[in-house]
Amino acid sequence: MQDINLEKPIEGANSTIPLAKEEERVNYFEIGRLMAIGGLEDKIKEIELKDFTKG
C-alpha cells in the first residue's frame, strides 16, 4: 500500500487532477443527515395536514 500525497496529482491513471484537500472534500455524511432531516420535516407536515383535515 503506497502513501498518497494529497498535495500532488495521482501518478498514472491518465490523471492530472489533484485530490481535494481535507477541508475541500464533500461531507457526504452531513449531506445525508440534512436530507434525512428535510425528509422528516416533510413527513411531519404531511401527518399534521392529514390530522387537520380529519377534523
LOKE-274628 format. One record per atom (N, C-alpha, C): residue number from 1; residue in one letter; x, y negated, z. Coordinates in Angstrom, 3 decimals, decimal comma, padded with zeros to 6 digits. Each point is the difference from the previous one (the first is absolute). Layout:
REM LOKE-274628
<NUM; a; <X; Y; Z>>,
...
This chain:
REM LOKE-274628
<1; m; <000,862; 001,193; 000,000>>,
<1; m; <-000,862; -001,193; 000,000>>,
<1; m; <000,896; -001,240; 000,000>>,
<2; q; <-000,116; -000,819; -001,023>>,
<2; q; <000,845; -001,189; -000,054>>,
<2; q; <-000,710; -001,184; 000,656>>,
<3; d; <000,808; -000,879; 000,589>>,
<3; d; <-000,569; -001,202; 000,601>>,
<3; d; <-000,422; -000,949; -001,111>>,
<4; i; <-001,119; -000,663; 000,192>>,
<4; i; <-000,484; -000,953; -000,997>>,
<4; i; <000,222; -001,411; 000,528>>,
<5; n; <000,702; -000,798; -000,791>>,
<5; n; <000,225; -001,396; 000,352>>,
<5; n; <-001,167; -000,806; -000,568>>,
<6; l; <-000,801; -000,579; 000,869>>,
<6; l; <-001,196; -000,720; -000,435>>,
<6; l; <000,316; -001,294; -000,752>>,
<7; e; <001,200; -000,519; 000,192>>,
<7; e; <000,375; -001,253; -000,654>>,
<7; e; <000,404; 000,226; -001,453>>,
<8; k; <000,321; 001,238; -000,353>>,
<8; k; <000,576; 000,326; -001,301>>,
<8; k; <-001,017; 000,771; -000,838>>,
<9; p; <-000,047; -000,239; -001,314>>,
<9; p; <-000,914; 000,784; -000,837>>,
<9; p; <000,328; 001,488; 000,061>>,
<10; i; <-000,984; 000,834; -000,236>>,
<10; i; <000,206; 001,444; -000,016>>,
<10; i; <000,794; 000,355; -001,251>>,
<11; e; <001,037; 000,796; 000,185>>,
<11; e; <000,836; 000,427; -001,129>>,
<11; e; <-000,737; 001,076; -000,790>>,
<12; g; <000,248; 000,042; -001,294>>,
<12; g; <-000,606; 001,035; -000,831>>,
<12; g; <-001,485; -000,247; -000,155>>,
<13; a; <-000,723; 001,001; -000,371>>,
<13; a; <-001,462; -000,082; -000,155>>,
<13; a; <-000,414; -001,204; -000,839>>,
<14; n; <000,942; -000,550; -000,787>>,
<14; n; <-000,334; -001,055; -000,943>>,
<14; n; <-000,644; -001,201; 000,701>>,
<15; s; <000,437; -000,292; 001,234>>,
<15; s; <-000,677; -001,011; 000,805>>,
<15; s; <000,927; -001,146; 000,380>>,
<16; t; <-000,480; -001,220; -000,188>>,
<16; t; <000,761; -001,162; 000,463>>,
<16; t; <-000,799; -000,771; 001,045>>,
<17; i; <-001,111; 000,582; 000,453>>,
<17; i; <-000,852; -000,684; 000,974>>,
<17; i; <000,495; 000,319; 001,407>>,
<18; p; <000,441; -001,007; 000,748>>,
<18; p; <000,448; 000,285; 001,367>>,
<18; p; <-001,189; 000,374; 000,886>>,
<19; l; <000,260; 000,835; 000,975>>,
<19; l; <-001,067; 000,351; 000,943>>,
<19; l; <-000,336; -001,231; 000,836>>,
<20; a; <-001,230; -000,099; 000,403>>,
<20; a; <-000,425; -001,139; 000,818>>,
<20; a; <000,685; 000,058; 001,358>>,
<21; k; <000,319; -001,159; 000,524>>,
<21; k; <000,519; -000,060; 001,364>>,
<21; k; <-001,148; 000,340; 000,944>>,
<22; e; <000,346; 000,397; 001,193>>,
<22; e; <-001,003; 000,496; 000,957>>,
<22; e; <-001,194; -000,945; 000,155>>,
<23; e; <000,270; -001,309; 000,181>>,
<23; e; <-001,100; -000,944; 000,246>>,
<23; e; <-000,853; -000,255; -001,240>>,
<24; e; <000,515; 000,360; -001,194>>,
<24; e; <-000,757; -000,225; -001,234>>,
<24; e; <-000,871; 001,194; -000,361>>,
<25; r; <000,175; 001,108; 000,711>>,
<25; r; <-000,749; 001,207; -000,342>>,
<25; r; <-001,458; -000,162; 000,374>>,
<26; v; <-000,855; 000,597; -000,801>>,
<26; v; <-001,435; -000,043; 000,279>>,
<26; v; <-000,276; 000,938; 001,160>>,
<27; n; <-000,728; -000,481; 000,976>>,
<27; n; <-000,340; 000,829; 001,149>>,
<27; n; <-001,340; 000,671; -000,278>>,
<28; y; <000,069; 001,216; -000,549>>,
<28; y; <-001,222; 000,708; -000,394>>,
<28; y; <-000,867; 000,342; 001,202>>,
<29; f; <000,638; 000,255; 001,147>>,
<29; f; <-000,767; 000,297; 001,206>>,
<29; f; <-000,877; -001,199; 000,371>>,
<30; e; <000,581; -001,189; -000,044>>,
<30; e; <-000,732; -001,226; 000,337>>,
<30; e; <-001,148; -000,233; -000,978>>,
<31; i; <000,264; 000,207; -001,306>>,
<31; i; <-001,049; -000,159; -001,015>>,
<31; i; <-001,132; 000,985; 000,262>>,
<32; g; <000,357; 001,250; 000,288>>,
<32; g; <-001,002; 001,032; 000,287>>,
<32; g; <-000,831; -000,359; 001,213>>,
<33; r; <000,668; -000,536; 001,026>>,
<33; r; <-000,701; -000,377; 001,234>>,
<33; r; <-000,995; -001,128; -000,284>>,
<34; l; <000,441; -000,993; -000,768>>,
<34; l; <-000,882; -001,121; -000,328>>,
<34; l; <-001,179; 000,452; -000,860>>,
<35; m; <000,261; 000,941; -000,929>>,
<35; m; <-001,080; 000,526; -000,838>>,
<35; m; <-001,003; 000,770; 000,856>>,
<36; a; <000,513; 000,765; 000,956>>,
<36; a; <-000,874; 000,774; 000,884>>,
<36; a; <-000,859; -000,938; 000,848>>,
<37; i; <000,601; -001,065; 000,519>>,
<37; i; <-000,745; -000,978; 000,798>>,
<37; i; <-001,084; -000,647; -000,858>>,
<38; g; <000,348; -000,381; -001,224>>,
<38; g; <-000,974; -000,591; -000,927>>,
<38; g; <-001,137; 000,961; -000,284>>,
<39; g; <000,320; 001,276; -000,201>>,
<39; g; <-001,012; 001,022; -000,255>>,
<39; g; <-000,927; 000,170; 001,184>>,
<40; l; <000,562; -000,042; 001,203>>,
<40; l; <-000,819; 000,126; 001,212>>,
<40; l; <-000,932; -001,195; 000,151>>,
<41; e; <000,524; -001,189; -000,291>>,
<41; e; <-000,838; -001,200; 000,093>>,
<41; e; <-001,182; 000,096; -000,958>>,
<42; d; <000,253; 000,480; -001,222>>,
<42; d; <-001,078; 000,175; -000,979>>,
<42; d; <-001,029; 001,002; 000,511>>,
<43; k; <000,481; 001,089; 000,599>>,
<43; k; <-000,883; 001,050; 000,511>>,
<43; k; <-000,868; -000,562; 001,135>>,
<44; i; <000,600; -000,774; 000,888>>,
<44; i; <-000,742; -000,591; 001,124>>,
<44; i; <-001,089; -000,934; -000,525>>,
<45; k; <000,335; -000,839; -000,978>>,
<45; k; <-000,992; -000,909; -000,593>>,
<45; k; <-001,147; 000,793; -000,609>>,
<46; e; <000,344; 001,083; -000,698>>,
<46; e; <-000,991; 000,863; -000,640>>,
<46; e; <-000,955; 000,578; 001,052>>,
<47; i; <000,561; 000,489; 001,100>>,
<47; i; <-000,814; 000,583; 001,082>>,
<47; i; <-000,879; -001,076; 000,635>>,
<48; e; <000,573; -001,177; 000,253>>,
<48; e; <-000,778; -001,096; 000,588>>,
<48; e; <-001,167; -000,379; -000,904>>,
<49; l; <000,239; -000,039; -001,304>>,
<49; l; <-001,063; -000,331; -000,955>>,
<49; l; <-001,100; 001,057; 000,024>>,
<50; k; <000,383; 001,269; 000,030>>,
<50; k; <-000,983; 001,089; 000,038>>,
<50; k; <-000,866; -000,113; 001,248>>,
<51; d; <000,640; -000,219; 001,148>>,
<51; d; <-000,735; -000,114; 001,264>>,
<51; d; <-000,950; -001,193; -000,034>>,
<52; f; <000,459; -001,083; -000,592>>,
<52; f; <-000,802; -001,221; -000,058>>,
<52; f; <-001,224; 000,201; -000,893>>,
<53; t; <000,175; 000,714; -001,109>>,
<53; t; <-001,115; 000,184; -000,934>>,
<53; t; <-001,025; 001,007; 000,519>>,
<54; k; <000,408; 000,858; 000,940>>,
<54; k; <-000,955; 000,955; 000,586>>,
<54; k; <-001,038; -000,732; 000,846>>,
<55; g; <000,450; -001,063; 000,678>>,
<55; g; <-000,922; -000,792; 000,791>>,
<55; g; <-000,192; 000,442; 001,380>>,
